[in-house]
Amino acid sequence: MTILKIGREIATENLVKGQRVYKERLTKRRGKEYRMWNPKRSKVGAALQKGMKIPFSETWLTLYLGVASGTTASHISDIIKRGMIYGVDPAPRVLREFLILSETRENLIPIFGNANYPESYRHIVPEVDFIIQDVAQPNQSQIFLKNAKLYLKKGGLAFVAVKSRSIDVTLNPNKVFSQFKREIETEFEIISERKLEPYEKDHLALLLRKK
Ligand SMILES: C[S@@+](CC[C@H](N)C(=O)[O-])C[C@H]1O[C@@H](n2cnc3c(N)ncnc32)[C@H](O)[C@@H]1O
């Protein structure tokens, strides 16, 4: 099993023995090495910690929008072993760190790009099984819909971290979350949702399936 519950925490089986990506703790269980998944450093980790179930497969092709330096992507890399993560980010400093990480993990592909322009990485990204989006931008729903239209297969899943303060700091977060859901609901079924407190303030994690 690649995701393990250890006491109240979760961990992933380390794909690269001995490697720590963000100073996370390593631990051994039954001869296997695991990396502790810090929910304060990862919205996917926070959602799993709060009970969201994501039916990961070891072969998933994944498009990750807002991959940054790869903290979360490193755990997804542990889980999807034989799949691939196409990680998009427009910030050179963090993407450089992700590039260095990708040199040690064969299932990571860094893409210096802007998710507002999904056609710009069409020559690299194939149809995918899974999209992760964590971009903290005011037009999060449009970015998501454009990318899903171009890359996500029918029936494919998506994890979206909705940050209410990035969309409208003046509105009640619940209103922002409802508005986001309305904007995607004709094309997506909501499989599950979790607020990410106490790990992240004013964030909603959604697990979606493309209709
Ligand atoms: C909260 S950080 C992501 C953290 C990362 N998901 C993790 O858990 O390890 C948000 C990232 O979104 C990126 N971002 C912002 N606008 C973007 C866009 N239009 N396309 C792709 N990434 C974007 C930022 O550069 C930043 O690295």
PDBQT file of the ligand as one rigid body, heavy atoms in Angstrom, charges set to zero:
ROOT
HETATM    1  C1  LIG A 301      -0.207  27.582  -3.147  1.00  0.00    +0.000 C 
HETATM    2  S1  LIG A 301       1.045  27.454  -4.356  1.00  0.00    +0.000 S 
HETATM    3  C2  LIG A 301       1.007  25.742  -4.810  1.00  0.00    +0.000 C 
HETATM    4  C3  LIG A 301       1.566  24.778  -3.803  1.00  0.00    +0.000 C 
HETATM    5  C4  LIG A 301       1.635  23.357  -4.359  1.00  0.00    +0.000 C 
HETATM    6  N1  LIG A 301       0.383  22.983  -4.981  1.00  0.00    +0.000 N 
HETATM    7  C5  LIG A 301       1.957  22.326  -3.298  1.00  0.00    +0.000 C 
HETATM    8  O1  LIG A 301       1.044  21.923  -2.564  1.00  0.00    +0.000 OA
HETATM    9  O2  LIG A 301       3.106  21.876  -3.198  1.00  0.00    +0.000 OA
HETATM   10  C6  LIG A 301       0.274  28.197  -5.757  1.00  0.00    +0.000 C 
HETATM   11  C7  LIG A 301       1.129  28.112  -7.004  1.00  0.00    +0.000 C 
HETATM   12  O3  LIG A 301       0.281  28.471  -8.118  1.00  0.00    +0.000 OA
HETATM   13  C8  LIG A 301       1.118  29.069  -9.068  1.00  0.00    +0.000 C 
HETATM   14  N2  LIG A 301       0.289  29.783 -10.046  1.00  0.00    +0.000 N 
HETATM   15  C9  LIG A 301      -0.285  31.014  -9.934  1.00  0.00    +0.000 A 
HETATM   16  N3  LIG A 301      -0.907  31.351 -11.075  1.00  0.00    +0.000 NA
HETATM   17  C10 LIG A 301      -0.753  30.309 -11.925  1.00  0.00    +0.000 A 
HETATM   18  C11 LIG A 301      -1.162  30.061 -13.260  1.00  0.00    +0.000 A 
HETATM   19  N4  LIG A 301      -1.864  30.961 -13.950  1.00  0.00    +0.000 N 
HETATM   20  N5  LIG A 301      -0.820  28.890 -13.828  1.00  0.00    +0.000 NA
HETATM   21  C12 LIG A 301      -0.113  27.954 -13.131  1.00  0.00    +0.000 A 
HETATM   22  N6  LIG A 301       0.309  28.129 -11.854  1.00  0.00    +0.000 NA
HETATM   23  C13 LIG A 301      -0.006  29.297 -11.267  1.00  0.00    +0.000 A 
HETATM   24  C14 LIG A 301       2.034  29.963  -8.228  1.00  0.00    +0.000 C 
HETATM   25  O4  LIG A 301       3.198  30.336  -8.954  1.00  0.00    +0.000 OA
HETATM   26  C15 LIG A 301       2.309  29.080  -7.030  1.00  0.00    +0.000 C 
HETATM   27  O5  LIG A 301       3.515  28.357  -7.187  1.00  0.00    +0.000 OA
ENDROOT
TORSDOF 0
